[in-house]
């Protein structure tokens, strides 16, 4: 049975060796993952111009997505990155890299506060009218910025953002304070990335010493504040024969603020990982006592959890 909240595959693992966070370096290996994901009935592949320093999009462009769709993100790698000419140049690079695959959702990956939102939206609207993508997405923006995007778009009769991609998991629920209400008000879907908190909710990192020994390219220092809460959480769940990652996926599917119109972006660098993640996402709700454990963990972790928005430029 498909997951309650649809799954998207995060393709940051695809790309050339030595590029940031890439783990799958051959087209055949990537194709196996694509085939397995589509086999389960899921069809959207999430990417970004910055993933694999551009090579993740290039790999996707060489794959048979079996009718699947591609969402990608333009990078605010420097001030002015979303000025009209820079925006169009980045999109041209993405389209060239993706080859035969058209873009479904085109995101702004993080804020570029040097460029006025009106200038960025005007150019996005023009490119949308040219048929270069189907939807506008935002990622890592504050809720007040989302509202400003929508207000400017509606004032000018332009295409407004319809999707927001942000961090959300059992130990990082900051979006629930105000962002999710903002999105619902304006009819914007939410796609959750980092459902396992950058790998922390897999259960292999239980102390700061474990961080020094991890080979995960996804490790981010912003998660350091969550580490003290992992071991007691893992031990409490094991008493109920539930794995940490299983609880995390099932919580997002059945007990979070997500609806079936939203999405969860999962990652995997092997078929085994992908099958496990999909299996957990397709399982049912958690028992009440497990929810109590997770809620208590969030209560304890809340003061050290990172904000959902990124500083940008």
Secondary structure, 3 states (H helix, E strand, C coil): CCCCCEEEEEHHHECCCCCCCCCECCHHHHHHHHHHHHHCCCCEEECCCCHHHHHHHHHHHCCCCCCCEEEEEECCCCCCCCCHHHHHHHHHHHHHHHCCCCEEEEEECCCCCCCCHHHHHHHHHHHHHCCCEEEEEEECCCHHHHHHHHHHHHHHCCCCEEEEEEECECCECHHHCCHHHHHHHCCCEEEEECCCHHHHHHCCCCCHHHHHHCCCCCCCHHHHHHHHHHHHHHHHHHCCCCCHHHHHHHHHHHCCCCCCCCEEEECCCCHHHHHHHHHHHCCCCCCHHHHHHHHHHHHHHHHHCCCCCCCCC
